[in-house]
């Protein structure tokens, strides 16, 4: 499959930058343009913006945020930011990557999943000098490799660098949220859903209705509550826990595709294949073949 275009922005003005983004789907972007952070074309990305000098502000979820040096903004839906304002001496660096690509880099049980709730409520994390320095190093490593898309393992390389960046963010994010608890019913419901999914139950149960019944709420309430607190859908949250399980089964050569479909409670092999194609980018047989060394003729277990 061809790689998507990856764009390094450092010379266009804001209008040119936004116009350029309109013409293509972007996977990885580095920029120093504060006003480019909420371009509609970045709606599929997660934004990581570090203020390196001066001050500025923006509105997110109807709340005004002011940022100064060493403030980090992590925003899974940057197009929702409004009323951007930068002081005359404001300086920023930001890196954005496809949200689903970032999610695939992490195991199902990780702080990044639970942390999405607090980021939707407050996307600003204050860093100390050391933490900000580490993050800038991460940004620059990603920036410097944007042009290497000709490499055979380019996406794996970028995934590894993105993972380093995310773990550097987890520490200050977790420290910020140690005193932040959700005592309301909505927060409790989301935490209970997360706890259920952490057990691995999505291996066989992937319907919103199932989890709504387990939590004693309606599917409509669960969907609306989860969307309000995290900005994401329940279905995509369930899938984020399911895909690592799916990959682990496909990586087990002892299991045929039929056995995997049965163990994961898919109603048919064709539905299983469609699910794989949607979430892995290719049918299960092709996914397995892609894991084989080049030149290998060994046949993987099939249906």
Secondary structure, 3 states (H helix, E strand, C coil): CCCCCCEECCCCCHHHHHHHHCCCCCCEEEECCHHHCCCHHHCCEEEEEEEEECEEEEEECCEEEEEECCEEEEECCHHHCEEEEECCCCEEEEEEEEHHHHHHHCCCCCHHHHHHHHHHHCCEEECCHHHHHHHHHHHHHHHHHCCCCCCCCHHHHHHHHHHHHHHHHHHHHHHHHCCCCCCCHHHHHHHHHHHHHHCCHHHCCCCHHHHHHHCCCCHHHHHHHHHHHHCCCHHHHHHHHHHHHHHHHHCCCCCCHHHHHHHCCCCCHHHHHHHHHHHHCCCHHHHHHHCCCCCCCCCCCCC
